[in-house]
Amino acid sequence: MGTVMNHSHSVYIGIDVSGTALDVAIHDTTEHFRVDNEPRAIEQLVQRLIALNPTLIVLEATGKLELALLRALCEAGLPAVAVNPRQVRDFARATGTRAKTDRIDAFAIAHFAAVLKPDVRPLNDLQTEQLQALLLRRAQLIEMLVAEKARLERAHAAARDSLNEHIKWLKLQIKIADNDIDSFLRSSPAWRQKEDLLRSVPGIGPGAAATLIAFMPQLGSLNRREIAALTGVAPFNSDSGKHIGKRRIRGGRAVVRRALYMACVPALRFNPTIRAFYDRLRKAGKPFKVAITACIRKLVVTLNAMVRNATHWSPPLN
């Protein structure tokens, strides 16, 4: 590695992450270097960055490729955060960056860090990461089961035995995954208490409760607008001059939004508050997609208040 000069002013660093390499750029300089994305190189990189005393290090959340680096940075006490790649791309376009290489991306991330200064968030602990992994694996098994069932409907007779055997095996694996997730949740008194509270709401089953615990640890610590935005169900305006555009949702945590959508389906039958809210929107002429999104928003806002106040759901008085 070459030597990077020390800085007396604020130092913002962007890191573009790939499966094999880490491209590092320092904002307001031409300094850029690349290291391998492997444990020994990451350890050396961390020591190099410590010497720079950075104000903020930003990398994109690339789907687990960044986790080893992010953990190493945070364990070393460095201010590091992974952000949504779409935010960086939108920022780069807004600032006139059209070309795309690993080096350019690293400088774009560093510029993003210097201008927007995203908050540094604590890493998930090991238990939470394990719970997330179990839930993601269960989702993969369900996806495979749906695909195999679809194949079975149009399969030749010669392939049916194989498909039926695989479907049977997948159902067994999903049952095992459910038991593993339940046992894992029950091993933590704090999680057990939160799960019992969440499941007191009609419509929130074990899957939705586990997903909220694993992927929405901020539940109960944010205000209603913040929790809706984090879920991805806060409406954004699309107005210009006299034109009033449709309100749209974007961003947020898709895995949480999907779980809450699945929770809203039984909630429309068994939760009188959600059912009445949905009926009122539909009678007002709102299409299904708008109404169900509003129900998800109402549900997550309700859950947020319950967790904050440590109170179970209570049905409305007639």
ABEGO torsion letter per residue (X at the ends): XBBBBBBABBBBBBBBBBAABBBBBBBGBABBBBBBBBAAAAAAAAAAAAAAGBABBBBBBAGGAAAAAAAAAAAAGBBBBBBBAAAAAAAAAAAGBABBBAAAAAAAAAAAAAAAGBBBBBBBBAAAAAAAAAAAAAAAAAAAAAAAAAAAAABBAAAAAAAAAAAAAAAAAAAAAAAAAAAAAAABAAAAAAAAAAAABBGBBAAAAAAAAAABAABGABBAAAAAAAAGABBBBBBBEABBBBBBBBEEBAAAAAAAAAAAAAAAAABAAAAAAAAAAAAAGBBAAAAAAAAAAAAAAAAAAAAAAGBBBBBBBX
